[in-house]
């Protein structure tokens, strides 16, 4: 007679190795010298956030303003700003440049010295976020704790599309703004003996879906506001929801993020003890 194992659903060596490879790659991406851990400031150009009009911004060159969906930057003598490798103040004598309109949740990247400057639109207003590779949050990053991979949290499900995509409004990590996403459908699955449903949004890559959710671990072992899971449905709608690959959004690490919050129906009562946990940086603030 064989001795029963301590784990009801054993995690195979191949499953663990695949997860470790995936998570290592995700950590490398997160620690990019110009990734979100390098963000030093969050500037709002919209009038409801900063009604004073044109002004200099910490961490970036120039005087910035926005009007009629167009952003204007006045560069002074000797100030440098590049777009796609092209200097926008070519003779260093000063220049006025404009950008936009930019679509919601879209943006562009400029360069200033060893920093990059993100110009984007969030919640209907323009933001400017400089990213400096010397930012302490990036340089002191120790990695993100996560649950040990467990195959029982990789479950089969079904993507059920709506007759037409549904505009879905959600809150944000920044008070006072909202995000509107098109939800193409729902993911139906069973976990911990419960039949569950999650509203899905379109993912960043074609053919993928993104799910924002919380569960009974949120605020305890996992970040309170949200976690994200990317899934890829097959042509017949079948899908695997591998919650071992649930990841934190930028707002789990920095207050300079505008991350969306899950829709109300995606706040699950079950405990999903899989995926990334509260970052060390947030744990130390508790």
N, C-alpha and C positions, 0 to 999 in steps of 0.2 A: 504494500500500500504506500502510495506516495505521500509525502508530507505536504500539507496545504501551505501555500505561500501567504505572506502577510497582506499582500495587495490583491484585492478581489479581481481587478483587471490588470494583469501585468503589462508593464511598458517594455516593449521589445528594444533590444540594443539598436536596431535600425531606426526605430521611431525616435529614440533619444538622440541618436547621432544626427538625424535630419533636423530635429529641433535645435540642437546646439549650433549646427552650421547656419541655420536660418537666423537665430538670435544673435550670433556673432556678427553676421552681415548687417543686421538691423542696428546693432550698437555702433558699428563703424560708420554707418550712414548718419546716425544721430550725432556722433562726435565730429562731424565734418567741420573744418575751420571756419566755415561761413554758414553753418546750420543754425537752428533756432537757439541752441545753447550759446551762440555767439552774440545774440541780440542784447544790446546795451540800453536802448531807449525805445519807447513806443510813442510816437507823435501823431496826433490827430489834426488833420488840416480842416476838417469840417467845422462849420460855424457853430454848431451846437456844442462842440467840445472846446473850441478855442476861438472865441468871437473876435479876437483882437486883430484879425487879418494877417498881413505879411509879417513874418518874424523869422529870426535865426533859430535853428534847431540844434540842440546839443548832439554832438557826435557826427554831424554832417556839415559840409560846406554850403554856403549860400543863404539867401533869404527866400523863404517858401511861402506860397499862397495858393489858394484855389478859388476859381470863379467859373461858373457855367460849365462845370465838369472838366475843366482844364487846369492842370497844375502848372504854376510858373515858378521857376527858380532863377534868381538873380545872383550870379557868381561875381565875386569881387576880384580885385587884382591879385593874381597869384593863386587863386583857388582853382582846384582841379576836380573835374567830375567826368567820368568816362561812361559811354554807353556802347556796348558791343565793341569795345576796344578803341573807340573814337573819342578823342578829347573834345568836350563841349565848350571849353574855354581855350581855343587853340593858340591864341597869341598871349594868353595870361593877362590880358589887359582888362578883362571883365566881359561878361556875356549874359544875355537873357535867353533862357531856353524854356520850352513848354512841353508838356506830356499830357496824353489823354485824348479823348476819354478812355477810361479803363473799365472793363466789365466787372461786375460783382464777382468776388473771389478770384479775380485775375490780378496780375501785377507784372512789374518789370524790375530788372536788377541793374543798378548802376554801380560804379566802382570809384572809390576815393582812397588813394593810398593803398594800404593793406586791408582796408575794410570794404565791404559791399553795402549798398544801400537799397533796401527793398521799398519800392513804391507800389502800393496795392490799394484795392478798394474792399472794405469790409463793412457790412451793415449799412451800405449806401454812402459811406464817407471814405475819404482817402486817408491812408496811414503812411507814415514814413518810419522804417525800422532799420537803423544802422546795425551792422553785424561786424564785430571786431574780433579777430582771432585771439586777441589777448584777454578777452573777457574772463574773469575768474570763474564764472559758472561753467564755462567750457574747460578751462585749464585744470580745474579741480574736480572734474566729473569722474566718478568712480564706477560707472556702470549702473545698471538698473537691476534690483533684485527681482526674482521671478520664482514662481512655483516650479518645482521639479516637473518635467513633462509627464503627463499621465494620459494614456490612450483613451481612457474612459470619457475624457472631455473632448474627444474628437468624434462628433456625432453626425449621422446622416440626416439630411433634411430635404425639403422641397421648396423651390422658389415658385411662388404663386404670383404671377404678374397681375396688376390692376388692368382694367379695361383701357385706361389711359393714365399716364403718370399724374400723381397727386402732389400739388404744391404743399409743402409741409414747413411750417414756421417753427423754429426752435430758438431757445435762448442762447446766450453766449457767456463765456467766462468773464467778459467785460460787461459790467452792468450798463444797461441802457441801449444795447444794440441787439438785433435779432438777425438770424440767418434764415433764408428761405431756400429749401432744397426741393428738387423733384424726386419723389419716391416712386420708383417703377413698380414696386410690389412688396410682398411680404415673404419672410422665411419661416416655414413651419417645421418644427422639430420636437423631439422628446428628450428631456434631460432630467435626471433624478426622479423618474417616474411621472413627470408632469409634461403635458402637451403645451408647448410654448410657441409664441409668435413674435417676430421682430420685424419692424418696418425697416426696409433697406433703402439706402440712397445709392446713386451711381458712384462707382469708385473712380480713382484717378486714372487708372489704366482701362482701355477699352475692354469690355466684356467682364469687368469686375464689379462687385457690389461692396459697399462700405456700410457697416453697422455700428452705430453708437449705442452704448448700453451701460446700465449700472446693474448691480445684483446685490445679494445679501452680504457680500464681502466689502462693498464700497464704503469707504470711510473707516474701515477696520484694518484690513490687510491690503486693500487695493485703493487707488485714488478715488476720492469721494465723487467727483463731478462726472467722470466719464471714462470709458475705455473704448477702443475701436478694434473692429475685426474686419478683415478683408476676406471675401469669399468669391469663388468663381463657379457659377452655375454651369452645368452641362446643357446641351441642347434640349434635353428632355425635362429640364428643370431640377434634376437631382443636384445636390450640393453637399459638401462636407463643411461643417462648422467646427473648426479646430480651435477651441478656446485657449489652447496652449499658446496660440499665436495672437492673443489679445494684447494690444499694446497701449501704452500711455500716449496721450496727445501732448503737445508742447505745454499746455497750461498746467500739467502736472509738475513741471520743472520751474516755470517762470511766470510771473504775473504780467509779463509783457506779451502775452498771447491772447488771441481773440477766438479761441476754440469754441465750436458749437457744443451745446448740451444735447443729450438724447431726448427724443420725443417722449412724452409721458408713457406711451404704451411700451417703451423699451426699458422700463425700469422693472427688472425681474425680481421676484421674491426668492428665487433659489440662490444658493451659494455656489458661485462658479470659482472654485479654488484652483484656478489655472491661469496662466498668462502672467503678465507683468504686475508687480506689486507697487506700493507707494515708494516713490524714489527716496533715496537717502536724504536728499536736500529737503524734502517736505517732512520727512519723519523728524528731522532735527528742529523743525519749526513748530511741531505739535506740543 
